[in-house]
Amino acid sequence: MLVIGIAGGTGSGKTTVVNNILSHISSEEVIVISQDNYYNDSSHLPLEERIKINFDHPRSIDFDLLVDDVKKLKSGETIEQPVYSFITHTRTDETLRTPSKKVIIVEGILVLTNAALRELFDLKIFVHADSDERLIRRIKRDTQERGRDLKEVIDRYQNTLKPMHQQFIEPSKVYADLILPNENKMNPVAIDVFSTVIKNKLAHYE
């Protein structure tokens, strides 16, 4: 079994990297765990207070549950992964039944900031992209997929995302085994290299 942590700033292209890796490895062998599903449950708060939560700070993540779930997966157990709604800013009543597989990918902006979680990773990847490029991607995603208005997205970027990136996310790349530059387009050579590393590590564990 191989556990991979993929981190990087908001809009850096982590999901694209994951999808490219999946295109090189059988989907029957891989599961993806999103850090976003492990935001702390804030259903006890009114919506106007949930909106103000700093979701880019490590304390916004239920790392205890995430670490416990990854440990269970490593032991071959099936977990009930929480499901988070970016519309209501809290967890839903649903869970995602997730069986253990040969490759476990844990992706999210803060997954390399937690020491207990890092210890569970066999391979740590940091996806790097220019800050302007990340902002453009964030605007497109939040306005088109998450129902945010432009002013809200820009204000959150300036007041929360950027300072949290500088304080927590960017420094966490020192823990990465591999750093993937992802600017205007995905680097196919780097993806091939990463996929080869993953396959070699898988062969080593078999």
C-alpha positions in Angstrom: 0.0 0.0 0.0 1.1 3.5 -0.8 -0.2 6.7 0.9 0.5 10.0 -1.0 -0.1 13.5 0.3 -0.6 16.2 -2.3 -0.6 19.8 -1.1 -0.3 23.3 -2.6 -2.0 26.6 -2.5 -5.6 27.2 -3.4 -6.0 27.1 -7.2 -2.5 25.5 -7.7 -3.9 22.6 -9.7 -3.9 19.8 -7.1 -7.0 18.2 -8.5 -5.6 18.3 -12.0 -2.4 16.6 -10.7 -4.5 13.9 -9.0 -6.5 13.3 -12.2 -3.3 13.1 -14.3 -1.9 10.6 -11.8 -5.1 8.6 -12.0 -4.8 8.4 -15.8 -1.5 6.6 -15.3 -2.7 4.1 -12.6 -5.7 1.9 -12.6 -8.7 3.6 -10.8 -9.4 0.2 -9.2 -6.3 0.6 -7.2 -6.7 4.2 -6.0 -8.9 6.2 -3.7 -8.7 10.0 -3.2 -9.4 11.6 0.2 -10.1 15.3 0.1 -9.0 17.5 3.0 -12.0 19.7 2.2 -14.4 17.0 3.5 -12.7 17.2 6.9 -13.5 20.8 7.8 -14.7 21.0 11.4 -18.5 20.6 11.7 -19.9 24.0 12.3 -23.6 23.2 12.0 -24.2 24.5 15.5 -23.4 28.1 14.3 -25.7 30.3 12.3 -24.8 30.8 8.6 -23.6 34.4 9.1 -21.0 33.1 11.6 -20.0 30.1 9.5 -19.2 32.4 6.5 -16.7 34.2 8.7 -14.7 31.1 9.6 -11.1 31.1 8.4 -11.1 28.0 6.3 -7.4 28.4 5.4 -6.1 28.0 8.9 -5.0 24.5 10.1 -7.4 24.7 13.1 -10.3 24.7 10.6 -9.5 21.1 9.8 -10.5 18.1 11.9 -7.1 16.5 11.7 -7.8 14.0 14.4 -10.6 12.5 12.3 -8.5 12.7 9.1 -5.5 11.0 10.7 -7.7 8.3 12.2 -9.4 7.6 8.9 -6.1 7.4 7.0 -4.8 5.0 9.7 -7.9 2.8 9.3 -7.5 2.8 5.5 -3.8 1.8 5.9 -5.1 -1.1 8.1 -7.4 -2.2 5.3 -10.6 -0.9 6.9 -13.5 0.9 5.2 -14.3 4.4 6.4 -17.3 6.7 6.4 -15.8 9.8 4.9 -17.7 13.1 5.9 -19.1 15.2 3.1 -18.7 19.0 3.3 -21.0 21.6 1.6 -19.4 24.8 0.4 -22.9 26.2 0.0 -23.9 25.9 3.6 -20.4 26.0 5.0 -20.8 22.9 7.1 -20.9 19.1 6.9 -23.9 17.4 5.4 -25.8 14.5 6.9 -24.3 12.2 4.3 -21.1 10.2 4.5 -19.0 8.6 1.7 -18.3 5.0 2.2 -14.7 4.6 1.2 -12.9 1.2 1.1 -9.2 0.8 1.4 -7.1 0.3 -1.8 -3.5 0.0 -2.9 -3.0 3.7 -3.4 -4.4 6.3 -1.0 -4.1 9.9 -2.1 -4.8 12.6 0.5 -5.1 16.0 -1.1 -5.6 19.5 0.3 -4.0 22.9 0.9 -3.0 22.0 4.5 -2.2 18.3 4.4 1.5 18.9 4.9 1.1 21.2 7.8 0.1 18.5 10.3 3.0 16.3 11.6 0.8 13.3 12.5 -0.7 13.2 9.0 2.7 13.7 7.3 4.0 10.6 9.2 1.4 8.5 7.4 2.6 9.6 3.9 5.0 7.5 1.9 5.3 10.2 -0.7 4.7 13.9 -0.3 4.0 16.2 -3.3 3.7 20.0 -3.3 2.1 21.6 -6.4 3.5 25.1 -7.0 1.8 27.8 -9.1 2.2 31.5 -9.5 0.0 33.6 -7.1 -1.8 35.5 -9.9 -2.6 32.2 -11.7 -3.9 30.7 -8.5 -6.2 33.8 -7.9 -7.6 33.5 -11.4 -8.4 29.9 -10.9 -9.9 30.5 -7.5 -12.2 33.2 -8.9 -13.4 31.0 -11.7 -14.0 28.0 -9.4 -15.8 29.9 -6.6 -18.0 32.0 -8.9 -18.9 29.2 -11.2 -19.1 26.2 -8.8 -19.6 27.5 -5.3 -22.1 30.4 -5.8 -19.7 33.1 -4.6 -19.8 36.7 -5.9 -16.6 38.3 -7.3 -16.2 40.8 -4.4 -16.5 38.1 -1.8 -13.9 36.0 -3.5 -11.4 38.8 -3.9 -12.0 40.0 -0.3 -11.4 36.6 1.1 -8.3 36.1 -1.0 -6.8 39.4 0.2 -7.8 39.1 3.9 -7.5 35.4 4.5 -6.2 33.2 1.6 -3.0 35.1 0.8 -1.8 35.6 4.4 -2.7 32.0 5.4 -0.8 30.8 2.3 2.3 32.8 3.3 2.0 31.7 7.0 1.2 28.0 6.6 0.9 26.6 3.1 4.0 27.9 1.4 6.3 27.0 4.3 4.9 23.4 4.3 6.6 22.6 1.0 9.9 22.0 2.8 8.3 18.7 3.8 7.6 17.7 0.2 9.6 14.9 -1.4 8.7 16.3 -4.8 7.7 19.8 -6.0 5.6 20.1 -9.1 5.7 23.4 -11.0 2.2 24.0 -12.4 1.9 27.4 -14.1 -0.1 28.0 -17.2 -0.3 24.3 -18.2 0.3 20.9 -16.6 3.9 19.6 -17.0 3.5 16.2 -18.7 7.1 15.3 -18.1 6.8 15.9 -14.4 3.6 13.8 -14.3 5.3 11.0 -16.0 8.2 11.2 -13.5 5.8 11.2 -10.5 3.7 8.3 -12.0 6.9 6.3 -12.4 8.0 7.0 -8.9 4.6 5.9 -7.6 4.7 2.7 -9.7 8.2 1.9 -8.5 7.2 2.5 -4.9 4.1 0.3 -5.4 6.3 -2.5 -6.8 8.5 -2.1 -3.7 5.6 -2.5 -1.3 4.2 -5.6 -3.1 
